[in-house]
């Protein structure tokens, strides 16, 4: 079980982001997601800079070597290019997958958009297969919407 319900989590994230003077707000959102949802093993936000995804705030037990990912590369780059959420139930079966952690079994990537442009994304790795459902996608798309207004 998660420590919070999705609806409560949205409220809490809205509160974190409502403080516009807080330069660490994105990090706080990442920390909140990673600590409250048991299947969110590693949570990071990438921001698009000149056609490259650059890693911003993250939280998890290890750092990733993939701190810069070209658009179109990996699951992250695919989601950024298409503007669509990617859910991968088994990363070992996806040829696009860029491996960061040996423990990762499944992944979700949710684009952060301003209008139709992708300005970043939320990337979450899970240590169990098929960890992410439509509920995670709907929830994280709402979070991405809130982040978009803050970035
Ligand atoms: N697995 C991602 C790379 C980022 S790490 O998961 C943090 C991908 O395939 O794009």
Backbone and ligand atoms as CSV (ligand in chain L), in Angstrom:
chain,resi,resn,atom,element,x,y,z
A,1,UNK,N,N,0.835,-1.213,0.000
A,1,UNK,CA,C,0.000,0.000,0.000
A,1,UNK,C,C,0.870,1.264,0.000
A,2,UNK,N,N,0.366,2.282,-0.648
A,2,UNK,CA,C,1.057,3.565,-0.594
A,2,UNK,C,C,0.732,4.235,0.722
A,3,UNK,N,N,1.572,5.213,1.083
A,3,UNK,CA,C,1.305,5.913,2.338
A,3,UNK,C,C,0.220,6.966,2.152
A,4,UNK,N,N,0.001,7.405,0.915
A,4,UNK,CA,C,-1.049,8.408,0.658
A,4,UNK,C,C,-1.923,7.940,-0.495
A,5,UNK,N,N,-3.132,8.485,-0.547
A,5,UNK,CA,C,-4.004,8.255,-1.690
A,5,UNK,C,C,-3.608,9.244,-2.794
A,6,UNK,N,N,-3.904,8.880,-4.029
A,6,UNK,CA,C,-3.511,9.743,-5.141
A,6,UNK,C,C,-4.123,11.155,-5.007
A,7,UNK,N,N,-5.401,11.222,-4.613
A,7,UNK,CA,C,-6.065,12.532,-4.523
A,7,UNK,C,C,-5.412,13.396,-3.442
A,8,UNK,N,N,-5.090,12.775,-2.303
A,8,UNK,CA,C,-4.425,13.524,-1.222
A,8,UNK,C,C,-3.046,13.987,-1.680
A,9,UNK,N,N,-2.387,13.117,-2.449
A,9,UNK,CA,C,-1.040,13.453,-2.927
A,9,UNK,C,C,-1.103,14.691,-3.827
A,10,UNK,N,N,-2.133,14.760,-4.669
A,10,UNK,CA,C,-2.239,15.935,-5.553
A,10,UNK,C,C,-2.384,17.215,-4.743
A,11,UNK,N,N,-3.178,17.138,-3.686
A,11,UNK,CA,C,-3.367,18.304,-2.792
A,11,UNK,C,C,-2.045,18.728,-2.174
A,12,UNK,N,N,-1.298,17.716,-1.704
A,12,UNK,CA,C,-0.021,18.028,-1.038
A,12,UNK,C,C,0.963,18.650,-2.033
A,13,UNK,N,N,0.974,18.108,-3.254
A,13,UNK,CA,C,1.902,18.639,-4.260
A,13,UNK,C,C,1.493,20.064,-4.644
A,14,UNK,N,N,0.173,20.290,-4.722
A,14,UNK,CA,C,-0.314,21.644,-5.039
A,14,UNK,C,C,0.191,22.621,-3.974
A,15,UNK,N,N,0.154,22.152,-2.726
A,15,UNK,CA,C,0.605,23.002,-1.617
A,15,UNK,C,C,2.119,23.282,-1.734
A,16,UNK,N,N,2.880,22.251,-2.042
A,16,UNK,CA,C,4.339,22.440,-2.176
A,16,UNK,C,C,4.625,23.488,-3.263
A,17,UNK,N,N,3.887,23.377,-4.379
A,17,UNK,CA,C,4.174,24.256,-5.518
A,17,UNK,C,C,3.570,25.646,-5.360
A,18,UNK,N,N,2.686,25.809,-4.373
A,18,UNK,CA,C,2.033,27.117,-4.220
A,18,UNK,C,C,2.998,28.160,-3.656
A,19,UNK,N,N,4.088,27.711,-3.062
A,19,UNK,CA,C,5.071,28.652,-2.539
A,19,UNK,C,C,6.046,29.031,-3.657
A,20,UNK,N,N,5.756,30.101,-4.328
A,20,UNK,CA,C,6.534,30.467,-5.522
A,20,UNK,C,C,7.951,30.923,-5.194
A,21,UNK,N,N,8.197,31.244,-3.909
A,21,UNK,CA,C,9.547,31.686,-3.537
A,21,UNK,C,C,10.458,30.510,-3.232
A,22,UNK,N,N,9.906,29.305,-3.297
A,22,UNK,CA,C,10.677,28.137,-2.903
A,22,UNK,C,C,11.448,27.596,-4.107
A,23,UNK,N,N,12.741,27.871,-4.154
A,23,UNK,CA,C,13.527,27.441,-5.322
A,23,UNK,C,C,13.754,25.935,-5.315
A,24,UNK,N,N,13.480,25.291,-4.185
A,24,UNK,CA,C,13.650,23.835,-4.092
A,24,UNK,C,C,12.341,23.088,-4.307
A,25,UNK,N,N,11.312,23.764,-4.827
A,25,UNK,CA,C,9.980,23.140,-4.909
A,25,UNK,C,C,9.998,21.852,-5.736
A,26,UNK,N,N,10.747,21.858,-6.865
A,26,UNK,CA,C,10.764,20.652,-7.705
A,26,UNK,C,C,11.404,19.494,-6.942
A,27,UNK,N,N,12.476,19.790,-6.229
A,27,UNK,CA,C,13.123,18.744,-5.419
A,27,UNK,C,C,12.154,18.217,-4.356
A,28,UNK,N,N,11.381,19.125,-3.763
A,28,UNK,CA,C,10.419,18.698,-2.729
A,28,UNK,C,C,9.351,17.778,-3.311
A,29,UNK,N,N,8.914,18.088,-4.530
A,29,UNK,CA,C,7.904,17.232,-5.175
A,29,UNK,C,C,8.503,15.844,-5.437
A,30,UNK,N,N,9.721,15.818,-5.951
A,30,UNK,CA,C,10.413,14.545,-6.222
A,30,UNK,C,C,10.553,13.743,-4.920
A,31,UNK,N,N,11.003,14.408,-3.865
A,31,UNK,CA,C,11.192,13.728,-2.571
A,31,UNK,C,C,9.867,13.161,-2.069
A,32,UNK,N,N,8.813,13.970,-2.217
A,32,UNK,CA,C,7.488,13.544,-1.756
A,32,UNK,C,C,7.035,12.289,-2.504
A,33,UNK,N,N,7.142,12.321,-3.837
A,33,UNK,CA,C,6.689,11.166,-4.637
A,33,UNK,C,C,7.481,9.914,-4.254
A,34,UNK,N,N,8.794,10.066,-4.149
A,34,UNK,CA,C,9.631,8.882,-3.905
A,34,UNK,C,C,9.381,8.313,-2.505
A,35,UNK,N,N,9.088,9.192,-1.552
A,35,UNK,CA,C,8.917,8.667,-0.193
A,35,UNK,C,C,7.501,8.143,0.071
A,36,UNK,N,N,6.501,8.644,-0.646
A,36,UNK,CA,C,5.117,8.265,-0.329
A,36,UNK,C,C,4.583,7.077,-1.124
A,37,UNK,N,N,5.168,6.818,-2.293
A,37,UNK,CA,C,4.659,5.714,-3.118
A,37,UNK,C,C,5.683,4.591,-3.133
A,38,UNK,N,N,5.299,3.461,-2.602
A,38,UNK,CA,C,6.254,2.365,-2.398
A,38,UNK,C,C,6.871,1.856,-3.691
A,39,UNK,N,N,6.083,1.890,-4.786
A,39,UNK,CA,C,6.641,1.372,-6.028
A,39,UNK,C,C,7.477,2.412,-6.784
A,40,UNK,N,N,7.574,3.647,-6.279
A,40,UNK,CA,C,8.389,4.671,-6.936
A,40,UNK,C,C,9.803,4.592,-6.349
A,41,UNK,N,N,10.625,3.676,-6.893
A,41,UNK,CA,C,11.949,3.431,-6.300
A,41,UNK,C,C,12.913,4.581,-6.570
A,42,UNK,N,N,12.854,5.075,-7.799
A,42,UNK,CA,C,13.737,6.196,-8.189
A,42,UNK,C,C,12.870,7.193,-8.949
A,43,UNK,N,N,12.924,8.468,-8.535
A,43,UNK,CA,C,12.104,9.504,-9.180
A,43,UNK,C,C,13.014,10.645,-9.628
A,44,UNK,N,N,12.893,11.039,-10.883
A,44,UNK,CA,C,13.692,12.168,-11.362
A,44,UNK,C,C,12.895,13.048,-12.299
A,45,UNK,N,N,13.313,14.310,-12.382
A,45,UNK,CA,C,12.735,15.232,-13.365
A,45,UNK,C,C,13.849,15.619,-14.333
A,46,UNK,N,N,13.584,15.392,-15.627
A,46,UNK,CA,C,14.501,15.856,-16.673
A,46,UNK,C,C,13.897,17.106,-17.298
A,47,UNK,N,N,14.752,18.060,-17.669
A,47,UNK,CA,C,14.287,19.265,-18.354
A,47,UNK,C,C,14.914,19.332,-19.745
A,48,UNK,N,N,14.105,19.724,-20.740
A,48,UNK,CA,C,14.610,19.795,-22.119
A,48,UNK,C,C,15.427,21.076,-22.293
A,49,UNK,N,N,16.666,20.893,-22.754
A,49,UNK,CA,C,17.527,22.044,-23.077
A,49,UNK,C,C,18.195,21.745,-24.410
A,50,UNK,N,N,17.861,22.512,-25.443
A,50,UNK,CA,C,18.457,22.304,-26.782
A,50,UNK,C,C,18.395,20.848,-27.245
A,51,UNK,N,N,17.206,20.292,-27.250
A,51,UNK,CA,C,17.004,18.925,-27.746
A,51,UNK,C,C,17.687,17.840,-26.919
A,52,UNK,N,N,18.072,18.170,-25.704
A,52,UNK,CA,C,18.654,17.169,-24.802
A,52,UNK,C,C,17.878,17.217,-23.490
A,53,UNK,N,N,17.614,16.025,-22.932
A,53,UNK,CA,C,16.981,15.958,-21.605
A,53,UNK,C,C,18.102,16.032,-20.569
A,54,UNK,N,N,18.015,17.017,-19.704
A,54,UNK,CA,C,19.063,17.204,-18.693
A,54,UNK,C,C,18.452,16.898,-17.324
A,55,UNK,N,N,19.118,16.018,-16.590
A,55,UNK,CA,C,18.570,15.610,-15.292
A,55,UNK,C,C,18.580,16.765,-14.297
A,56,UNK,N,N,17.423,16.989,-13.682
A,56,UNK,CA,C,17.287,17.989,-12.617
A,56,UNK,C,C,17.197,17.262,-11.288
A,57,UNK,N,N,16.241,17.646,-10.444
A,57,UNK,CA,C,16.121,17.003,-9.130
A,57,UNK,C,C,15.801,15.516,-9.244
A,58,UNK,N,N,16.380,14.719,-8.389
A,58,UNK,CA,C,16.083,13.283,-8.366
A,58,UNK,C,C,16.215,12.778,-6.941
A,59,UNK,N,N,15.577,11.622,-6.690
A,59,UNK,CA,C,15.769,10.959,-5.401
A,59,UNK,C,C,15.625,9.448,-5.591
A,60,UNK,N,N,16.547,8.723,-5.006
A,60,UNK,CA,C,16.558,7.265,-5.087
A,60,UNK,C,C,17.834,6.802,-4.433
A,61,UNK,N,N,18.050,5.480,-4.418
A,61,UNK,CA,C,19.215,5.048,-3.661
A,61,UNK,C,C,20.539,5.243,-4.400
A,62,UNK,N,N,20.472,5.438,-5.731
A,62,UNK,CA,C,21.710,5.635,-6.498
A,62,UNK,C,C,21.547,6.768,-7.494
A,63,UNK,N,N,22.693,7.379,-7.878
A,63,UNK,CA,C,22.683,8.370,-8.961
A,63,UNK,C,C,22.708,7.616,-10.290
A,64,UNK,N,N,22.159,8.238,-11.342
A,64,UNK,CA,C,22.214,7.618,-12.671
A,64,UNK,C,C,23.339,8.238,-13.495
A,65,UNK,N,N,23.934,7.422,-14.361
A,65,UNK,CA,C,24.949,7.979,-15.275
A,65,UNK,C,C,24.275,8.723,-16.427
A,66,UNK,N,N,22.963,8.469,-16.628
A,66,UNK,CA,C,22.257,9.108,-17.758
A,66,UNK,C,C,21.710,10.469,-17.336
A,67,UNK,N,N,22.615,11.433,-17.225
A,67,UNK,CA,C,22.186,12.770,-16.798
A,67,UNK,C,C,21.855,13.660,-17.997
A,68,UNK,N,N,22.230,13.222,-19.203
A,68,UNK,CA,C,21.900,13.953,-20.442
A,68,UNK,C,C,21.463,12.926,-21.476
A,69,UNK,N,N,20.211,13.014,-21.921
A,69,UNK,CA,C,19.669,12.031,-22.865
A,69,UNK,C,C,19.127,12.783,-24.089
A,70,UNK,N,N,19.672,12.499,-25.285
A,70,UNK,CA,C,19.152,13.186,-26.482
A,70,UNK,C,C,17.680,12.816,-26.739
A,71,UNK,N,N,16.892,13.765,-27.234
A,71,UNK,CA,C,15.497,13.475,-27.589
A,71,UNK,C,C,15.484,12.316,-28.569
A,72,UNK,N,N,14.588,11.370,-28.375
A,72,UNK,CA,C,14.486,10.216,-29.269
A,72,UNK,C,C,15.276,9.017,-28.765
A,73,UNK,N,N,16.147,9.204,-27.772
A,73,UNK,CA,C,16.955,8.098,-27.253
A,73,UNK,C,C,16.354,7.580,-25.939
A,74,UNK,N,N,16.338,6.238,-25.796
A,74,UNK,CA,C,15.829,5.638,-24.558
A,74,UNK,C,C,14.323,5.814,-24.420
A,75,UNK,N,N,13.795,5.312,-23.334
A,75,UNK,CA,C,12.362,5.468,-23.076
A,75,UNK,C,C,12.075,6.940,-22.772
A,76,UNK,N,N,13.022,7.564,-22.059
A,76,UNK,CA,C,12.872,8.988,-21.730
A,76,UNK,C,C,12.805,9.833,-22.999
A,77,UNK,N,N,13.747,9.589,-23.896
A,77,UNK,CA,C,13.793,10.377,-25.122
A,77,UNK,C,C,12.604,10.127,-26.029
A,78,UNK,N,N,12.079,8.886,-26.003
A,78,UNK,CA,C,10.885,8.577,-26.816
A,78,UNK,C,C,9.676,9.351,-26.314
A,79,UNK,N,N,9.499,9.349,-25.002
A,79,UNK,CA,C,8.338,10.055,-24.431
A,79,UNK,C,C,8.442,11.553,-24.697
A,80,UNK,N,N,9.666,12.074,-24.595
A,80,UNK,CA,C,9.852,13.517,-24.828
A,80,UNK,C,C,9.572,13.860,-26.286
A,81,UNK,N,N,9.959,12.961,-27.192
A,81,UNK,CA,C,9.760,13.226,-28.618
A,81,UNK,C,C,8.282,13.123,-29.008
A,82,UNK,N,N,7.604,12.107,-28.467
A,82,UNK,CA,C,6.200,11.896,-28.868
A,82,UNK,C,C,5.232,12.751,-28.053
A,83,UNK,N,N,5.656,13.164,-26.859
A,83,UNK,CA,C,4.761,13.904,-25.970
A,83,UNK,C,C,3.752,13.000,-25.282
A,84,UNK,N,N,3.976,11.670,-25.366
A,84,UNK,CA,C,3.035,10.723,-24.756
A,84,UNK,C,C,3.674,9.964,-23.605
A,85,UNK,N,N,2.863,9.667,-22.594
A,85,UNK,CA,C,3.323,8.876,-21.453
A,85,UNK,C,C,3.730,7.488,-21.915
A,86,UNK,N,N,4.851,7.016,-21.398
A,86,UNK,CA,C,5.325,5.651,-21.690
A,86,UNK,C,C,5.249,4.834,-20.406
A,87,UNK,N,N,4.619,3.663,-20.493
A,87,UNK,CA,C,4.666,2.705,-19.384
A,87,UNK,C,C,5.338,1.453,-19.933
A,88,UNK,N,N,6.434,1.036,-19.304
A,88,UNK,CA,C,7.128,-0.178,-19.739
A,88,UNK,C,C,7.042,-1.190,-18.589
A,89,UNK,N,N,6.319,-2.289,-18.845
A,89,UNK,CA,C,6.090,-3.289,-17.793
A,89,UNK,C,C,7.330,-4.122,-17.491
A,90,UNK,N,N,8.156,-4.330,-18.541
A,90,UNK,CA,C,9.363,-5.150,-18.367
A,90,UNK,C,C,10.481,-4.489,-19.176
A,91,UNK,N,N,11.340,-3.774,-18.478
A,91,UNK,CA,C,12.362,-3.002,-19.197
A,91,UNK,C,C,13.314,-3.907,-19.980
A,92,UNK,N,N,13.474,-5.152,-19.542
A,92,UNK,CA,C,14.415,-6.057,-20.229
A,92,UNK,C,C,13.908,-6.431,-21.623
A,93,UNK,N,N,12.620,-6.175,-21.877
A,93,UNK,CA,C,12.059,-6.541,-23.191
A,93,UNK,C,C,11.887,-5.338,-24.104
A,94,UNK,N,N,12.369,-4.170,-23.666
A,94,UNK,CA,C,12.209,-2.966,-24.483
A,94,UNK,C,C,13.577,-2.544,-25.016
A,95,UNK,N,N,13.734,-2.619,-26.340
A,95,UNK,CA,C,15.039,-2.331,-26.961
A,95,UNK,C,C,15.508,-0.898,-26.745
A,96,UNK,N,N,14.545,-0.007,-26.469
A,96,UNK,CA,C,14.926,1.398,-26.302
A,96,UNK,C,C,15.574,1.655,-24.956
A,97,UNK,N,N,15.346,0.753,-24.011
A,97,UNK,CA,C,15.694,0.990,-22.602
A,97,UNK,C,C,17.178,1.308,-22.381
A,98,UNK,N,N,17.439,2.416,-21.701
A,98,UNK,CA,C,18.801,2.758,-21.262
A,98,UNK,C,C,18.882,2.361,-19.793
A,99,UNK,N,N,19.741,1.427,-19.500
A,99,UNK,CA,C,19.791,0.905,-18.138
A,99,UNK,C,C,20.497,1.866,-17.190
A,100,UNK,N,N,19.847,2.138,-16.079
A,100,UNK,CA,C,20.461,2.997,-15.053
A,100,UNK,C,C,20.800,2.183,-13.823
A,101,UNK,N,N,19.845,1.331,-13.401
A,101,UNK,CA,C,20.011,0.588,-12.146
A,101,UNK,C,C,19.709,-0.883,-12.406
A,102,UNK,N,N,20.543,-1.767,-11.858
A,102,UNK,CA,C,20.327,-3.204,-12.082
A,102,UNK,C,C,18.999,-3.657,-11.496
A,103,UNK,N,N,18.538,-2.941,-10.465
A,103,UNK,CA,C,17.306,-3.365,-9.777
A,103,UNK,C,C,16.024,-3.008,-10.539
A,104,UNK,N,N,16.114,-2.132,-11.536
A,104,UNK,CA,C,14.887,-1.660,-12.209
A,104,UNK,C,C,14.232,-2.769,-13.029
A,105,UNK,N,N,12.909,-2.917,-12.863
A,105,UNK,CA,C,12.138,-3.901,-13.641
A,105,UNK,C,C,11.105,-3.232,-14.541
A,106,UNK,N,N,10.535,-2.099,-14.081
A,106,UNK,CA,C,9.550,-1.393,-14.913
A,106,UNK,C,C,9.736,0.115,-14.752
A,107,UNK,N,N,9.124,0.844,-15.680
A,107,UNK,CA,C,9.391,2.297,-15.712
A,107,UNK,C,C,8.183,3.041,-16.269
A,108,UNK,N,N,7.993,4.272,-15.781
A,108,UNK,CA,C,6.986,5.172,-16.379
A,108,UNK,C,C,7.665,6.519,-16.650
A,109,UNK,N,N,7.351,7.084,-17.802
A,109,UNK,CA,C,7.881,8.403,-18.147
A,109,UNK,C,C,6.702,9.272,-18.589
A,110,UNK,N,N,6.550,10.420,-17.947
A,110,UNK,CA,C,5.406,11.301,-18.216
A,110,UNK,C,C,5.921,12.674,-18.663
A,111,UNK,N,N,5.629,13.067,-19.901
A,111,UNK,CA,C,6.091,14.375,-20.381
A,111,UNK,C,C,5.467,15.538,-19.606
A,112,UNK,N,N,6.256,16.582,-19.428
A,112,UNK,CA,C,5.762,17.851,-18.860
A,112,UNK,C,C,5.670,18.809,-20.053
A,113,UNK,N,N,4.441,19.312,-20.313
A,113,UNK,CA,C,4.251,20.113,-21.529
A,113,UNK,C,C,3.799,21.532,-21.227
A,114,UNK,N,N,4.245,22.448,-22.072
A,114,UNK,CA,C,3.676,23.800,-22.085
A,114,UNK,C,C,3.013,23.915,-23.441
A,115,UNK,N,N,1.689,23.930,-23.470
A,115,UNK,CA,C,0.984,23.844,-24.751
A,115,UNK,C,C,1.310,22.498,-25.374
A,116,UNK,N,N,1.837,22.535,-26.610
A,116,UNK,CA,C,2.176,21.262,-27.253
A,116,UNK,C,C,3.670,20.945,-27.113
A,117,UNK,N,N,4.457,21.879,-26.592
A,117,UNK,CA,C,5.910,21.615,-26.470
A,117,UNK,C,C,6.225,20.854,-25.196
A,118,UNK,N,N,7.102,19.864,-25.339
A,118,UNK,CA,C,7.560,19.121,-24.160
A,118,UNK,C,C,8.728,19.902,-23.562
A,119,UNK,N,N,8.596,20.289,-22.291
A,119,UNK,CA,C,9.668,21.066,-21.639
A,119,UNK,C,C,10.441,20.220,-20.632
A,120,UNK,N,N,9.919,19.030,-20.366
A,120,UNK,CA,C,10.609,18.146,-19.420
A,120,UNK,C,C,9.819,16.878,-19.234
A,121,UNK,N,N,10.191,16.114,-18.221
A,121,UNK,CA,C,9.418,14.898,-17.946
A,121,UNK,C,C,9.711,14.372,-16.546
A,122,UNK,N,N,8.751,13.571,-16.084
A,122,UNK,CA,C,8.928,12.857,-14.812
A,122,UNK,C,C,9.294,11.427,-15.193
A,123,UNK,N,N,10.390,10.929,-14.617
A,123,UNK,CA,C,10.821,9.553,-14.914
A,123,UNK,C,C,10.843,8.776,-13.603
A,124,UNK,N,N,10.145,7.645,-13.578
A,124,UNK,CA,C,10.098,6.841,-12.348
A,124,UNK,C,C,10.434,5.390,-12.669
A,125,UNK,N,N,11.368,4.831,-11.898
A,125,UNK,CA,C,11.759,3.426,-12.029
A,125,UNK,C,C,11.188,2.642,-10.848
A,126,UNK,N,N,10.786,1.398,-11.118
A,126,UNK,CA,C,10.303,0.523,-10.043
A,126,UNK,C,C,11.142,-0.748,-10.012
A,127,UNK,N,N,11.300,-1.304,-8.820
A,127,UNK,CA,C,12.100,-2.532,-8.666
A,127,UNK,C,C,11.262,-3.793,-8.854
A,128,UNK,N,N,9.985,-3.625,-9.223
A,128,UNK,CA,C,9.126,-4.777,-9.506
A,128,UNK,C,C,8.558,-4.638,-10.922
A,129,UNK,N,N,8.287,-5.772,-11.592
A,129,UNK,CA,C,7.718,-5.675,-12.939
A,129,UNK,C,C,6.288,-5.140,-12.896
A,130,UNK,N,N,5.848,-4.538,-13.988
A,130,UNK,CA,C,4.457,-4.065,-14.143
A,130,UNK,C,C,3.973,-3.257,-12.937
A,131,UNK,N,N,4.828,-2.381,-12.445
A,131,UNK,CA,C,4.461,-1.627,-11.230
A,131,UNK,C,C,3.460,-0.515,-11.521
A,132,UNK,N,N,3.441,-0.029,-12.788
A,132,UNK,CA,C,2.677,1.188,-13.069
A,132,UNK,C,C,1.394,0.889,-13.839
A,133,UNK,N,N,0.320,1.542,-13.394
A,133,UNK,CA,C,-0.989,1.335,-14.007
A,133,UNK,C,C,-1.472,2.665,-14.592
A,134,UNK,N,N,-2.642,2.578,-15.182
A,134,UNK,CA,C,-3.304,3.766,-15.719
A,134,UNK,C,C,-3.489,4.821,-14.603
A,135,UNK,N,N,-3.713,4.349,-13.379
A,135,UNK,CA,C,-3.881,5.299,-12.251
A,135,UNK,C,C,-2.637,6.143,-12.058
A,136,UNK,N,N,-1.457,5.482,-12.152
A,136,UNK,CA,C,-0.208,6.236,-12.024
A,136,UNK,C,C,-0.093,7.241,-13.164
A,137,UNK,N,N,-0.459,6.797,-14.379
A,137,UNK,CA,C,-0.347,7.684,-15.543
A,137,UNK,C,C,-1.241,8.910,-15.361
A,138,UNK,N,N,-2.498,8.683,-14.974
A,138,UNK,CA,C,-3.442,9.804,-14.818
A,138,UNK,C,C,-2.951,10.745,-13.715
A,139,UNK,N,N,-2.525,10.154,-12.605
A,139,UNK,CA,C,-2.029,10.940,-11.470
A,139,UNK,C,C,-0.802,11.760,-11.872
A,140,UNK,N,N,0.177,11.099,-12.487
A,140,UNK,CA,C,1.436,11.792,-12.809
A,140,UNK,C,C,1.250,12.815,-13.925
A,141,UNK,N,N,0.259,12.592,-14.802
A,141,UNK,CA,C,-0.024,13.609,-15.828
A,141,UNK,C,C,-0.566,14.877,-15.155
A,142,UNK,N,N,-1.333,14.699,-14.081
A,142,UNK,CA,C,-1.819,15.883,-13.341
A,142,UNK,C,C,-0.650,16.575,-12.633
A,143,UNK,N,N,0.254,15.765,-12.086
A,143,UNK,CA,C,1.439,16.349,-11.428
A,143,UNK,C,C,2.265,17.119,-12.472
A,144,UNK,N,N,2.431,16.512,-13.664
A,144,UNK,CA,C,3.212,17.157,-14.725
A,144,UNK,C,C,2.587,18.499,-15.116
A,145,UNK,N,N,1.279,18.539,-15.143
A,145,UNK,CA,C,0.555,19.776,-15.449
A,145,UNK,C,C,0.866,20.868,-14.432
A,146,UNK,N,N,0.870,20.456,-13.158
A,146,UNK,CA,C,1.180,21.424,-12.088
A,146,UNK,C,C,2.629,21.889,-12.201
A,147,UNK,N,N,3.530,20.942,-12.496
A,147,UNK,CA,C,4.953,21.290,-12.601
A,147,UNK,C,C,5.173,22.257,-13.758
A,148,UNK,N,N,4.448,22.035,-14.845
A,148,UNK,CA,C,4.598,22.874,-16.030
A,148,UNK,C,C,4.332,24.354,-15.706
A,149,UNK,N,N,3.342,24.579,-14.836
A,149,UNK,CA,C,3.011,25.961,-14.482
A,149,UNK,C,C,4.087,26.552,-13.579
A,150,UNK,N,N,4.855,25.690,-12.934
A,150,UNK,CA,C,5.860,26.164,-11.987
A,150,UNK,C,C,7.217,26.406,-12.659
A,151,UNK,N,N,7.488,25.638,-13.744
A,151,UNK,CA,C,8.832,25.693,-14.375
A,151,UNK,C,C,8.957,26.941,-15.247
L,1,LIG,N1,N,15.769,4.225,-18.329
L,1,LIG,C1,C,15.711,5.514,-18.965
L,1,LIG,C2,C,16.938,6.337,-18.652
L,1,LIG,C3,C,16.837,7.128,-17.390
L,1,LIG,S1,S,17.057,6.219,-15.963
L,1,LIG,O1,O,15.874,5.310,-15.811
L,1,LIG,C4,C,17.087,7.191,-14.637
L,1,LIG,C5,C,15.511,5.377,-20.462
L,1,LIG,O2,O,15.481,4.266,-20.988
L,1,LIG,O3,O,15.400,6.396,-21.127
